[in-house]
């Protein structure tokens, strides 16, 4: 079950943002606005993790930035 959990976007939001779903402009911009709010919340979560669980904060930073420099060193 845990593997099925989503990240930032729902499956439907992914379809809409990628252009795979046929929706009107009003709904599209509503979804964009919703995703912006999620990004704001993510920033708050990242700050909380960095303060209270730095290891998880670092994992989040690496996942978002695509920083896999540790793998490059091997």
PyMOL Python script that loads the backbone (N, CA, C, O; Angstrom):
from pymol import cmd

cmd.read_pdbstr("""\
ATOM      1  N   UNK A   1       0.815  -1.199   0.000  1.00  0.00           N
ATOM      2  CA  UNK A   1       0.000   0.000   0.000  1.00  0.00           C
ATOM      3  C   UNK A   1       0.857   1.262   0.000  1.00  0.00           C
ATOM      4  O   UNK A   1       0.538   2.227  -0.695  1.00  0.00           O
ATOM      5  N   UNK A   2       1.938   1.262   0.770  1.00  0.00           N
ATOM      6  CA  UNK A   2       2.776   2.457   0.865  1.00  0.00           C
ATOM      7  C   UNK A   2       3.351   2.848  -0.489  1.00  0.00           C
ATOM      8  O   UNK A   2       3.519   4.035  -0.768  1.00  0.00           O
ATOM      9  N   UNK A   3       3.654   1.871  -1.331  1.00  0.00           N
ATOM     10  CA  UNK A   3       4.203   2.175  -2.646  1.00  0.00           C
ATOM     11  C   UNK A   3       3.188   2.868  -3.542  1.00  0.00           C
ATOM     12  O   UNK A   3       3.567   3.531  -4.508  1.00  0.00           O
ATOM     13  N   UNK A   4       1.909   2.723  -3.236  1.00  0.00           N
ATOM     14  CA  UNK A   4       0.859   3.313  -4.052  1.00  0.00           C
ATOM     15  C   UNK A   4       0.546   4.751  -3.648  1.00  0.00           C
ATOM     16  O   UNK A   4      -0.217   5.432  -4.334  1.00  0.00           O
ATOM     17  N   UNK A   5       1.115   5.211  -2.560  1.00  0.00           N
ATOM     18  CA  UNK A   5       0.836   6.581  -2.118  1.00  0.00           C
ATOM     19  C   UNK A   5       1.455   7.561  -3.094  1.00  0.00           C
ATOM     20  O   UNK A   5       2.505   7.302  -3.683  1.00  0.00           O
ATOM     21  N   UNK A   6       0.795   8.670  -3.251  1.00  0.00           N
ATOM     22  CA  UNK A   6       1.260   9.660  -4.214  1.00  0.00           C
ATOM     23  C   UNK A   6       2.273  10.596  -3.584  1.00  0.00           C
ATOM     24  O   UNK A   6       2.442  10.641  -2.365  1.00  0.00           O
ATOM     25  N   UNK A   7       2.932  11.332  -4.438  1.00  0.00           N
ATOM     26  CA  UNK A   7       3.833  12.375  -3.984  1.00  0.00           C
ATOM     27  C   UNK A   7       3.069  13.682  -3.891  1.00  0.00           C
ATOM     28  O   UNK A   7       2.038  13.759  -3.222  1.00  0.00           O
ATOM     29  N   UNK A   8       3.552  14.672  -4.536  1.00  0.00           N
ATOM     30  CA  UNK A   8       2.941  15.996  -4.498  1.00  0.00           C
ATOM     31  C   UNK A   8       1.632  16.037  -5.286  1.00  0.00           C
ATOM     32  O   UNK A   8       0.657  16.642  -4.839  1.00  0.00           O
ATOM     33  N   UNK A   9       1.607  15.403  -6.441  1.00  0.00           N
ATOM     34  CA  UNK A   9       0.452  15.483  -7.332  1.00  0.00           C
ATOM     35  C   UNK A   9      -0.373  14.204  -7.313  1.00  0.00           C
ATOM     36  O   UNK A   9       0.156  13.104  -7.156  1.00  0.00           O
ATOM     37  N   UNK A  10      -1.677  14.373  -7.475  1.00  0.00           N
ATOM     38  CA  UNK A  10      -2.530  13.210  -7.677  1.00  0.00           C
ATOM     39  C   UNK A  10      -2.356  12.743  -9.122  1.00  0.00           C
ATOM     40  O   UNK A  10      -1.804  13.463  -9.954  1.00  0.00           O
ATOM     41  N   UNK A  11      -2.822  11.556  -9.406  1.00  0.00           N
ATOM     42  CA  UNK A  11      -2.766  11.047 -10.774  1.00  0.00           C
ATOM     43  C   UNK A  11      -3.511  11.988 -11.716  1.00  0.00           C
ATOM     44  O   UNK A  11      -3.035  12.280 -12.813  1.00  0.00           O
ATOM     45  N   UNK A  12      -4.665  12.454 -11.290  1.00  0.00           N
ATOM     46  CA  UNK A  12      -5.466  13.355 -12.126  1.00  0.00           C
ATOM     47  C   UNK A  12      -4.748  14.683 -12.354  1.00  0.00           C
ATOM     48  O   UNK A  12      -4.752  15.203 -13.469  1.00  0.00           O
ATOM     49  N   UNK A  13      -4.134  15.233 -11.314  1.00  0.00           N
ATOM     50  CA  UNK A  13      -3.387  16.482 -11.480  1.00  0.00           C
ATOM     51  C   UNK A  13      -2.239  16.296 -12.466  1.00  0.00           C
ATOM     52  O   UNK A  13      -1.958  17.181 -13.274  1.00  0.00           O
ATOM     53  N   UNK A  14      -1.586  15.158 -12.399  1.00  0.00           N
ATOM     54  CA  UNK A  14      -0.507  14.872 -13.360  1.00  0.00           C
ATOM     55  C   UNK A  14      -1.045  14.872 -14.787  1.00  0.00           C
ATOM     56  O   UNK A  14      -0.431  15.441 -15.689  1.00  0.00           O
ATOM     57  N   UNK A  15      -2.190  14.232 -14.983  1.00  0.00           N
ATOM     58  CA  UNK A  15      -2.797  14.181 -16.320  1.00  0.00           C
ATOM     59  C   UNK A  15      -3.126  15.582 -16.823  1.00  0.00           C
ATOM     60  O   UNK A  15      -2.884  15.905 -17.985  1.00  0.00           O
ATOM     61  N   UNK A  16      -3.672  16.400 -15.948  1.00  0.00           N
ATOM     62  CA  UNK A  16      -4.087  17.747 -16.342  1.00  0.00           C
ATOM     63  C   UNK A  16      -2.878  18.629 -16.621  1.00  0.00           C
ATOM     64  O   UNK A  16      -2.827  19.299 -17.653  1.00  0.00           O
ATOM     65  N   UNK A  17      -1.916  18.637 -15.724  1.00  0.00           N
ATOM     66  CA  UNK A  17      -0.723  19.479 -15.888  1.00  0.00           C
ATOM     67  C   UNK A  17       0.071  19.066 -17.129  1.00  0.00           C
ATOM     68  O   UNK A  17       0.610  19.921 -17.831  1.00  0.00           O
ATOM     69  N   UNK A  18       0.144  17.776 -17.398  1.00  0.00           N
ATOM     70  CA  UNK A  18       0.919  17.295 -18.549  1.00  0.00           C
ATOM     71  C   UNK A  18       0.193  17.507 -19.873  1.00  0.00           C
ATOM     72  O   UNK A  18       0.787  17.361 -20.941  1.00  0.00           O
ATOM     73  N   UNK A  19      -1.091  17.852 -19.801  1.00  0.00           N
ATOM     74  CA  UNK A  19      -1.861  18.058 -21.022  1.00  0.00           C
ATOM     75  C   UNK A  19      -2.513  16.794 -21.547  1.00  0.00           C
ATOM     76  O   UNK A  19      -3.106  16.802 -22.626  1.00  0.00           O
ATOM     77  N   UNK A  20      -2.409  15.701 -20.791  1.00  0.00           N
ATOM     78  CA  UNK A  20      -3.013  14.441 -21.219  1.00  0.00           C
ATOM     79  C   UNK A  20      -4.523  14.407 -20.999  1.00  0.00           C
ATOM     80  O   UNK A  20      -5.215  13.569 -21.578  1.00  0.00           O
ATOM     81  N   UNK A  21      -5.035  15.308 -20.170  1.00  0.00           N
ATOM     82  CA  UNK A  21      -6.476  15.359 -19.901  1.00  0.00           C
ATOM     83  C   UNK A  21      -7.077  16.558 -20.627  1.00  0.00           C
ATOM     84  O   UNK A  21      -6.481  17.634 -20.678  1.00  0.00           O
ATOM     85  N   UNK A  22      -8.238  16.357 -21.174  1.00  0.00           N
ATOM     86  CA  UNK A  22      -8.933  17.420 -21.889  1.00  0.00           C
ATOM     87  C   UNK A  22      -9.857  18.143 -20.912  1.00  0.00           C
ATOM     88  O   UNK A  22     -10.961  17.680 -20.626  1.00  0.00           O
ATOM     89  N   UNK A  23      -9.393  19.282 -20.406  1.00  0.00           N
ATOM     90  CA  UNK A  23     -10.190  20.071 -19.465  1.00  0.00           C
ATOM     91  C   UNK A  23     -10.238  21.511 -19.961  1.00  0.00           C
ATOM     92  O   UNK A  23      -9.379  21.945 -20.729  1.00  0.00           O
ATOM     93  N   UNK A  24     -11.251  22.243 -19.513  1.00  0.00           N
ATOM     94  CA  UNK A  24     -11.343  23.644 -19.930  1.00  0.00           C
ATOM     95  C   UNK A  24     -10.294  24.480 -19.189  1.00  0.00           C
ATOM     96  O   UNK A  24      -9.732  24.048 -18.183  1.00  0.00           O
ATOM     97  N   UNK A  25     -10.049  25.672 -19.706  1.00  0.00           N
ATOM     98  CA  UNK A  25      -9.008  26.539 -19.142  1.00  0.00           C
ATOM     99  C   UNK A  25      -9.259  26.868 -17.678  1.00  0.00           C
ATOM    100  O   UNK A  25      -8.323  26.901 -16.879  1.00  0.00           O
ATOM    101  N   UNK A  26     -10.504  27.110 -17.326  1.00  0.00           N
ATOM    102  CA  UNK A  26     -10.828  27.461 -15.943  1.00  0.00           C
ATOM    103  C   UNK A  26     -10.423  26.338 -14.982  1.00  0.00           C
ATOM    104  O   UNK A  26      -9.837  26.593 -13.930  1.00  0.00           O
ATOM    105  N   UNK A  27     -10.736  25.113 -15.347  1.00  0.00           N
ATOM    106  CA  UNK A  27     -10.384  23.984 -14.489  1.00  0.00           C
ATOM    107  C   UNK A  27      -8.870  23.781 -14.448  1.00  0.00           C
ATOM    108  O   UNK A  27      -8.306  23.488 -13.394  1.00  0.00           O
ATOM    109  N   UNK A  28      -8.221  23.937 -15.591  1.00  0.00           N
ATOM    110  CA  UNK A  28      -6.761  23.809 -15.651  1.00  0.00           C
ATOM    111  C   UNK A  28      -6.105  24.791 -14.680  1.00  0.00           C
ATOM    112  O   UNK A  28      -5.234  24.405 -13.900  1.00  0.00           O
ATOM    113  N   UNK A  29      -6.520  26.056 -14.727  1.00  0.00           N
ATOM    114  CA  UNK A  29      -5.911  27.058 -13.856  1.00  0.00           C
ATOM    115  C   UNK A  29      -6.271  26.839 -12.394  1.00  0.00           C
ATOM    116  O   UNK A  29      -5.506  27.211 -11.504  1.00  0.00           O
ATOM    117  N   UNK A  30      -7.420  26.245 -12.144  1.00  0.00           N
ATOM    118  CA  UNK A  30      -7.783  25.865 -10.782  1.00  0.00           C
ATOM    119  C   UNK A  30      -6.812  24.808 -10.247  1.00  0.00           C
ATOM    120  O   UNK A  30      -6.384  24.869  -9.095  1.00  0.00           O
ATOM    121  N   UNK A  31      -6.478  23.852 -11.094  1.00  0.00           N
ATOM    122  CA  UNK A  31      -5.525  22.809 -10.703  1.00  0.00           C
ATOM    123  C   UNK A  31      -4.137  23.417 -10.486  1.00  0.00           C
ATOM    124  O   UNK A  31      -3.450  23.065  -9.527  1.00  0.00           O
ATOM    125  N   UNK A  32      -3.729  24.315 -11.361  1.00  0.00           N
ATOM    126  CA  UNK A  32      -2.431  24.977 -11.203  1.00  0.00           C
ATOM    127  C   UNK A  32      -2.383  25.713  -9.870  1.00  0.00           C
ATOM    128  O   UNK A  32      -1.377  25.654  -9.163  1.00  0.00           O
ATOM    129  N   UNK A  33      -3.456  26.401  -9.528  1.00  0.00           N
ATOM    130  CA  UNK A  33      -3.525  27.121  -8.257  1.00  0.00           C
ATOM    131  C   UNK A  33      -3.421  26.156  -7.076  1.00  0.00           C
ATOM    132  O   UNK A  33      -2.727  26.432  -6.097  1.00  0.00           O
ATOM    133  N   UNK A  34      -4.111  25.030  -7.178  1.00  0.00           N
ATOM    134  CA  UNK A  34      -4.066  24.018  -6.120  1.00  0.00           C
ATOM    135  C   UNK A  34      -2.643  23.490  -5.942  1.00  0.00           C
ATOM    136  O   UNK A  34      -2.183  23.296  -4.817  1.00  0.00           O
ATOM    137  N   UNK A  35      -1.960  23.261  -7.040  1.00  0.00           N
ATOM    138  CA  UNK A  35      -0.587  22.756  -6.969  1.00  0.00           C
ATOM    139  C   UNK A  35       0.332  23.809  -6.344  1.00  0.00           C
ATOM    140  O   UNK A  35       1.235  23.466  -5.580  1.00  0.00           O
ATOM    141  N   UNK A  36       0.109  25.074  -6.658  1.00  0.00           N
ATOM    142  CA  UNK A  36       0.913  26.139  -6.035  1.00  0.00           C
ATOM    143  C   UNK A  36       0.749  26.131  -4.516  1.00  0.00           C
ATOM    144  O   UNK A  36       1.724  26.305  -3.784  1.00  0.00           O
ATOM    145  N   UNK A  37      -0.477  25.930  -4.043  1.00  0.00           N
ATOM    146  CA  UNK A  37      -0.704  25.852  -2.590  1.00  0.00           C
ATOM    147  C   UNK A  37       0.031  24.655  -2.000  1.00  0.00           C
ATOM    148  O   UNK A  37       0.584  24.738  -0.903  1.00  0.00           O
ATOM    149  N   UNK A  38       0.037  23.554  -2.723  1.00  0.00           N
ATOM    150  CA  UNK A  38       0.755  22.370  -2.248  1.00  0.00           C
ATOM    151  C   UNK A  38       2.255  22.645  -2.161  1.00  0.00           C
ATOM    152  O   UNK A  38       2.922  22.191  -1.231  1.00  0.00           O
ATOM    153  N   UNK A  39       2.775  23.382  -3.124  1.00  0.00           N
ATOM    154  CA  UNK A  39       4.198  23.727  -3.105  1.00  0.00           C
ATOM    155  C   UNK A  39       4.505  24.596  -1.888  1.00  0.00           C
ATOM    156  O   UNK A  39       5.526  24.400  -1.229  1.00  0.00           O
ATOM    157  N   UNK A  40       3.634  25.549  -1.589  1.00  0.00           N
ATOM    158  CA  UNK A  40       3.819  26.369  -0.385  1.00  0.00           C
ATOM    159  C   UNK A  40       3.845  25.494   0.866  1.00  0.00           C
ATOM    160  O   UNK A  40       4.684  25.678   1.748  1.00  0.00           O
ATOM    161  N   UNK A  41       2.920  24.544   0.932  1.00  0.00           N
ATOM    162  CA  UNK A  41       2.884  23.631   2.078  1.00  0.00           C
ATOM    163  C   UNK A  41       4.137  22.766   2.134  1.00  0.00           C
ATOM    164  O   UNK A  41       4.652  22.476   3.213  1.00  0.00           O
ATOM    165  N   UNK A  42       4.618  22.361   0.976  1.00  0.00           N
ATOM    166  CA  UNK A  42       5.832  21.552   0.915  1.00  0.00           C
ATOM    167  C   UNK A  42       7.020  22.330   1.475  1.00  0.00           C
ATOM    168  O   UNK A  42       7.855  21.766   2.182  1.00  0.00           O
ATOM    169  N   UNK A  43       7.095  23.609   1.164  1.00  0.00           N
ATOM    170  CA  UNK A  43       8.187  24.437   1.683  1.00  0.00           C
ATOM    171  C   UNK A  43       8.137  24.487   3.209  1.00  0.00           C
ATOM    172  O   UNK A  43       9.174  24.416   3.868  1.00  0.00           O
ATOM    173  N   UNK A  44       6.948  24.606   3.761  1.00  0.00           N
ATOM    174  CA  UNK A  44       6.800  24.608   5.220  1.00  0.00           C
ATOM    175  C   UNK A  44       7.202  23.255   5.803  1.00  0.00           C
ATOM    176  O   UNK A  44       7.875  23.189   6.832  1.00  0.00           O
ATOM    177  N   UNK A  45       6.787  22.186   5.143  1.00  0.00           N
ATOM    178  CA  UNK A  45       7.146  20.843   5.606  1.00  0.00           C
ATOM    179  C   UNK A  45       8.657  20.636   5.555  1.00  0.00           C
ATOM    180  O   UNK A  45       9.239  20.037   6.459  1.00  0.00           O
ATOM    181  N   UNK A  46       9.286  21.133   4.498  1.00  0.00           N
ATOM    182  CA  UNK A  46      10.736  20.985   4.358  1.00  0.00           C
ATOM    183  C   UNK A  46      11.461  21.697   5.496  1.00  0.00           C
ATOM    184  O   UNK A  46      12.426  21.169   6.049  1.00  0.00           O
ATOM    185  N   UNK A  47      11.002  22.880   5.839  1.00  0.00           N
ATOM    186  CA  UNK A  47      11.621  23.623   6.943  1.00  0.00           C
ATOM    187  C   UNK A  47      11.450  22.871   8.260  1.00  0.00           C
ATOM    188  O   UNK A  47      12.379  22.798   9.064  1.00  0.00           O
ATOM    189  N   UNK A  48      10.265  22.316   8.475  1.00  0.00           N
ATOM    190  CA  UNK A  48      10.019  21.551   9.695  1.00  0.00           C
ATOM    191  C   UNK A  48      10.928  20.324   9.756  1.00  0.00           C
ATOM    192  O   UNK A  48      11.517  20.035  10.798  1.00  0.00           O
ATOM    193  N   UNK A  49      11.039  19.606   8.644  1.00  0.00           N
ATOM    194  CA  UNK A  49      11.904  18.428   8.616  1.00  0.00           C
ATOM    195  C   UNK A  49      13.358  18.813   8.858  1.00  0.00           C
ATOM    196  O   UNK A  49      14.067  18.136   9.603  1.00  0.00           O
ATOM    197  N   UNK A  50      13.798  19.886   8.235  1.00  0.00           N
ATOM    198  CA  UNK A  50      15.189  20.303   8.398  1.00  0.00           C
ATOM    199  C   UNK A  50      15.491  20.617   9.858  1.00  0.00           C
ATOM    200  O   UNK A  50      16.579  20.324  10.352  1.00  0.00           O
ATOM    201  N   UNK A  51      14.524  21.214  10.542  1.00  0.00           N
ATOM    202  CA  UNK A  51      14.728  21.578  11.946  1.00  0.00           C
ATOM    203  C   UNK A  51      14.629  20.375  12.882  1.00  0.00           C
ATOM    204  O   UNK A  51      15.443  20.227  13.794  1.00  0.00           O
ATOM    205  N   UNK A  52      13.641  19.525  12.658  1.00  0.00           N
ATOM    206  CA  UNK A  52      13.341  18.471  13.623  1.00  0.00           C
ATOM    207  C   UNK A  52      13.828  17.081  13.225  1.00  0.00           C
ATOM    208  O   UNK A  52      13.938  16.197  14.074  1.00  0.00           O
ATOM    209  N   UNK A  53      14.116  16.883  11.954  1.00  0.00           N
ATOM    210  CA  UNK A  53      14.636  15.586  11.491  1.00  0.00           C
ATOM    211  C   UNK A  53      15.509  15.856  10.270  1.00  0.00           C
ATOM    212  O   UNK A  53      15.103  15.596   9.136  1.00  0.00           O
ATOM    213  N   UNK A  54      16.716  16.381  10.512  1.00  0.00           N
ATOM    214  CA  UNK A  54      17.586  16.809   9.412  1.00  0.00           C
ATOM    215  C   UNK A  54      17.852  15.736   8.355  1.00  0.00           C
ATOM    216  O   UNK A  54      18.017  16.056   7.178  1.00  0.00           O
ATOM    217  N   UNK A  55      17.895  14.484   8.761  1.00  0.00           N
ATOM    218  CA  UNK A  55      18.138  13.423   7.780  1.00  0.00           C
ATOM    219  C   UNK A  55      16.998  13.364   6.757  1.00  0.00           C
ATOM    220  O   UNK A  55      17.240  13.262   5.554  1.00  0.00           O
ATOM    221  N   UNK A  56      15.762  13.428   7.242  1.00  0.00           N
ATOM    222  CA  UNK A  56      14.626  13.445   6.314  1.00  0.00           C
ATOM    223  C   UNK A  56      14.604  14.732   5.496  1.00  0.00           C
ATOM    224  O   UNK A  56      14.254  14.717   4.316  1.00  0.00           O
ATOM    225  N   UNK A  57      14.973  15.833   6.118  1.00  0.00           N
ATOM    226  CA  UNK A  57      15.051  17.095   5.390  1.00  0.00           C
ATOM    227  C   UNK A  57      16.026  17.010   4.233  1.00  0.00           C
ATOM    228  O   UNK A  57      15.760  17.517   3.144  1.00  0.00           O
ATOM    229  N   UNK A  58      17.154  16.367   4.475  1.00  0.00           N
ATOM    230  CA  UNK A  58      18.159  16.192   3.421  1.00  0.00           C
ATOM    231  C   UNK A  58      17.648  15.258   2.327  1.00  0.00           C
ATOM    232  O   UNK A  58      17.880  15.504   1.143  1.00  0.00           O
ATOM    233  N   UNK A  59      16.959  14.195   2.713  1.00  0.00           N
ATOM    234  CA  UNK A  59      16.391  13.280   1.713  1.00  0.00           C
ATOM    235  C   UNK A  59      15.394  14.004   0.818  1.00  0.00           C
ATOM    236  O   UNK A  59      15.371  13.797  -0.396  1.00  0.00           O
ATOM    237  N   UNK A  60      14.578  14.847   1.420  1.00  0.00           N
ATOM    238  CA  UNK A  60      13.612  15.616   0.638  1.00  0.00           C
ATOM    239  C   UNK A  60      14.334  16.565  -0.310  1.00  0.00           C
ATOM    240  O   UNK A  60      13.983  16.659  -1.486  1.00  0.00           O
ATOM    241  N   UNK A  61      15.332  17.262   0.195  1.00  0.00           N
ATOM    242  CA  UNK A  61      16.077  18.202  -0.644  1.00  0.00           C
ATOM    243  C   UNK A  61      16.701  17.481  -1.833  1.00  0.00           C
ATOM    244  O   UNK A  61      16.637  17.967  -2.962  1.00  0.00           O
ATOM    245  N   UNK A  62      17.300  16.327  -1.580  1.00  0.00           N
ATOM    246  CA  UNK A  62      17.921  15.565  -2.659  1.00  0.00           C
ATOM    247  C   UNK A  62      16.889  15.077  -3.668  1.00  0.00           C
ATOM    248  O   UNK A  62      17.138  15.096  -4.874  1.00  0.00           O
ATOM    249  N   UNK A  63      15.736  14.641  -3.180  1.00  0.00           N
ATOM    250  CA  UNK A  63      14.695  14.149  -4.084  1.00  0.00           C
ATOM    251  C   UNK A  63      14.172  15.269  -4.981  1.00  0.00           C
ATOM    252  O   UNK A  63      13.938  15.062  -6.172  1.00  0.00           O
ATOM    253  N   UNK A  64      13.994  16.439  -4.411  1.00  0.00           N
ATOM    254  CA  UNK A  64      13.445  17.560  -5.171  1.00  0.00           C
ATOM    255  C   UNK A  64      14.483  18.133  -6.130  1.00  0.00           C
ATOM    256  O   UNK A  64      14.157  18.501  -7.258  1.00  0.00           O
ATOM    257  N   UNK A  65      15.723  18.207  -5.680  1.00  0.00           N
ATOM    258  CA  UNK A  65      16.760  18.814  -6.517  1.00  0.00           C
ATOM    259  C   UNK A  65      17.354  17.833  -7.516  1.00  0.00           C
ATOM    260  O   UNK A  65      18.039  18.232  -8.457  1.00  0.00           O
ATOM    261  N   UNK A  66      17.090  16.549  -7.307  1.00  0.00           N
ATOM    262  CA  UNK A  66      17.688  15.548  -8.183  1.00  0.00           C
ATOM    263  C   UNK A  66      19.164  15.357  -7.891  1.00  0.00           C
ATOM    264  O   UNK A  66      19.899  14.799  -8.706  1.00  0.00           O
ATOM    265  N   UNK A  67      19.595  15.819  -6.731  1.00  0.00           N
ATOM    266  CA  UNK A  67      21.002  15.734  -6.339  1.00  0.00           C
ATOM    267  C   UNK A  67      21.336  14.313  -5.928  1.00  0.00           C
ATOM    268  O   UNK A  67      20.913  13.841  -4.873  1.00  0.00           O
ATOM    269  N   UNK A  68      22.095  13.642  -6.769  1.00  0.00           N
ATOM    270  CA  UNK A  68      22.527  12.286  -6.439  1.00  0.00           C
ATOM    271  C   UNK A  68      24.049  12.234  -6.414  1.00  0.00           C
ATOM    272  O   UNK A  68      24.658  11.268  -6.873  1.00  0.00           O
ATOM    273  N   UNK A  69      24.653  13.289  -5.869  1.00  0.00           N
ATOM    274  CA  UNK A  69      26.111  13.410  -5.879  1.00  0.00           C
ATOM    275  C   UNK A  69      26.790  12.280  -5.127  1.00  0.00           C
ATOM    276  O   UNK A  69      27.917  11.918  -5.465  1.00  0.00           O
ATOM    277  N   UNK A  70      26.135  11.705  -4.110  1.00  0.00           N
ATOM    278  CA  UNK A  70      26.731  10.581  -3.395  1.00  0.00           C
ATOM    279  C   UNK A  70      26.916   9.398  -4.326  1.00  0.00           C
ATOM    280  O   UNK A  70      27.919   8.690  -4.234  1.00  0.00           O
ATOM    281  N   UNK A  71      25.958   9.170  -5.229  1.00  0.00           N
ATOM    282  CA  UNK A  71      26.073   8.075  -6.183  1.00  0.00           C
ATOM    283  C   UNK A  71      27.197   8.343  -7.167  1.00  0.00           C
ATOM    284  O   UNK A  71      27.870   7.410  -7.607  1.00  0.00           O
ATOM    285  N   UNK A  72      27.411   9.616  -7.522  1.00  0.00           N
ATOM    286  CA  UNK A  72      28.465   9.966  -8.457  1.00  0.00           C
ATOM    287  C   UNK A  72      29.844   9.691  -7.879  1.00  0.00           C
ATOM    288  O   UNK A  72      30.790   9.422  -8.619  1.00  0.00           O
ATOM    289  N   UNK A  73      29.961   9.761  -6.541  1.00  0.00           N
ATOM    290  CA  UNK A  73      31.242   9.557  -5.888  1.00  0.00           C
ATOM    291  C   UNK A  73      31.654   8.094  -5.866  1.00  0.00           C
ATOM    292  O   UNK A  73      32.829   7.786  -5.666  1.00  0.00           O
ATOM    293  N   UNK A  74      30.706   7.191  -6.068  1.00  0.00           N
ATOM    294  CA  UNK A  74      31.006   5.761  -5.972  1.00  0.00           C
ATOM    295  C   UNK A  74      31.641   5.236  -7.231  1.00  0.00           C
ATOM    296  O   UNK A  74      31.956   4.049  -7.315  1.00  0.00           O
TER     297      UNK A  74
END
""", "prot")
cmd.dss("prot")
cmd.show_as("cartoon", "prot")
cmd.util.cbc("prot")
cmd.orient("prot")
